[in-house]
Amino acid sequence: MGQSLFFAAKPIERIRVGIVGLGCRGDMAMDRLPIIPGVEVAAMCEIRPHLVARQQDKLRQNGLRPAREFVGPEAYRAMCEWDGIDVVYNCAPWGLHVPVAVCAMENGKHALVEVPAAFTVEDCWRLVETAERTGRHCMQLENCCYGEIELLALNIARKGMLGRIVHGEGAYLHDLRSYNYNSPEEDASWHYRDYWRLHWNAAHKGNQYCTHGLGPICQCMGVNRGDRLDYLVSLESAQSGFEEYAKAKYPADDWRASEKVAMGDMNTTLVRTVGGRSIMIQHGIATPRPYSRLNTLIGTRGILTDYPFRVGWEDEPGKGVHTYFDDARAASVREDFMHPLWRQAGKLAQEVGGHDGMDLIMDLRWAYCLQNGLPLDQDVYDLAAWCSLGELTEKSVREGSTPQKVPDFTRGAWERRELLGIESLDLARMDVAAIRPLAAKHAP
Ligand SMILES: NC(=O)c1ccc[n+]([C@@H]2O[C@H](COP(=O)([O-])OP(=O)(O)OC[C@H]3O[C@@H](n4cnc5c(N)ncnc54)[C@H](O)[C@@H]3O)[C@@H](O)[C@H]2O)c1
């Protein structure tokens, strides 16, 4: 073990970013990163040269300097070695998250990694140990931690309106059948390159995409900061949704029509914390249904839930909550408890777009922390605790829902760490008012 826990790094006034993967998510990131004060996209890495050309056009049309190009399956190594960048922003498919992050840190760069940043306990430890040894940040880009309702919930929870938080429910419930099966010809924008996500889901069980629901709840509960994940049990339904969809959609001689998928349609995982709290996390991407992350917090004095947003707490202890606040009071709660980050940048973030604005809030915040030498809101220990559920839920499901211990990646330091604050989560020294969305978003 090297570096002590919870480090901050030397401030970087002008952050030079190298981005890996310019597919759907990388393209979206290229709408945001160049507009952040003090951030420059200095390098781009892809295996598909036309995507690099497309982003160069975007930079050019917006009057920005072209980025250095790194093209090829191993080109990320040269990019990580290049001394023209400070940060590697990883939007590549899942199998590349850990190798690229480790390579970035080994070469002195901070690693920012799309979700889920890792899938196995061993890889989670690898990221923790590499970050500690190199003194580089390794942050998972969990944008849902910056959603308006998630940050509102954090603010409400910290102000004690719900009492002691005893239970949380989060999820990724999103009909992703077409995205998984689409060929580029079927949908040029919404498909996964070479069906990487379908192949992953075909091979795995458990919750392989848990952090959207889990991350914000962990932050509200103070996981790794006074509490920590202890153990879990995971159970899932049989697989029917993907296979039925593919059989109905594709001719019998198309490989997709006969592809066997291991992942159950609906996974439900229960996690217990050492502080005695419980968390339910669900994953369901194979059935037709409206989108939801649940975002539910239950405390000794009230409840907050989402999709749609509803909230209620006892105005006097013991009075009970039998109905949620009416629409007018819910609206005033939303205004009165709006998180400072959303007050500062919410309007702009929604204008820029990207998951209703949370993507830009996230990017503004890590950039601000790096520019000011502050610790990141989600660090490598959070990444490891949350992402370890990939392997642990799969193991639990395959063993008939056996309990699985979640490792303590902080090695005991969770007891000494301070809670993530509210007032300290701000952008006070960033000129948010000067930020403008890119004039030209997509190349012709
Ligand atoms: N946080 C969110 O809300 C959110 C939303 C969507 C996707 N994601 C995550 O973003 C990541 C990317 O997903 P996507 O939808 O953009 O997938 P995608 O398939 O559209 O894009 C991945 C890109 O990586 C490129 N690539 C593949 N191998 C490469 C290599 N060796 N070097 C460089 N580039 C390489 C591909 O050519 C492709 O353009 C995934 O981890 C996914 O889970 C996150």
The ligand as an ORCA input file, in Angstrom:
! r2SCAN-3c Opt
* xyz 0 1
  N     -23.239      7.312    -17.650
  C     -24.188      7.100    -18.525
  O     -25.288      7.598    -18.423
  C     -23.898      6.235    -19.709
  C     -24.780      6.175    -20.787
  C     -24.425      5.376    -21.884
  C     -23.254      4.665    -21.874
  N     -22.427      4.742    -20.785
  C     -21.152      4.027    -20.759
  O     -20.283      4.619    -21.728
  C     -19.421      3.622    -22.249
  C     -19.483      3.630    -23.773
  O     -20.789      3.336    -24.172
  P     -21.341      3.811    -25.594
  O     -22.807      3.716    -25.527
  O     -20.745      5.121    -25.975
  O     -20.771      2.639    -26.533
  P     -20.390      2.755    -28.075
  O     -20.238      1.379    -28.562
  O     -21.332      3.673    -28.767
  O     -18.971      3.511    -28.044
  C     -17.789      2.893    -27.669
  C     -16.705      3.429    -28.604
  O     -15.446      2.895    -28.185
  C     -14.682      2.632    -29.370
  N     -13.635      1.664    -29.082
  C     -13.718      0.317    -29.028
  N     -12.509     -0.223    -28.761
  C     -11.645      0.815    -28.642
  C     -10.243      0.903    -28.379
  N      -9.502     -0.176    -28.198
  N      -9.679      2.124    -28.336
  C     -10.421      3.241    -28.533
  N     -11.756      3.214    -28.779
  C     -12.349      2.022    -28.823
  C     -15.722      2.093    -30.354
  O     -15.284      2.187    -31.691
  C     -16.909      2.981    -30.041
  O     -16.963      4.112    -30.889
  C     -19.861      2.310    -21.617
  O     -19.062      2.062    -20.512
  C     -21.262      2.573    -21.147
  O     -21.650      1.789    -20.048
  C     -22.729      5.513    -19.730
*
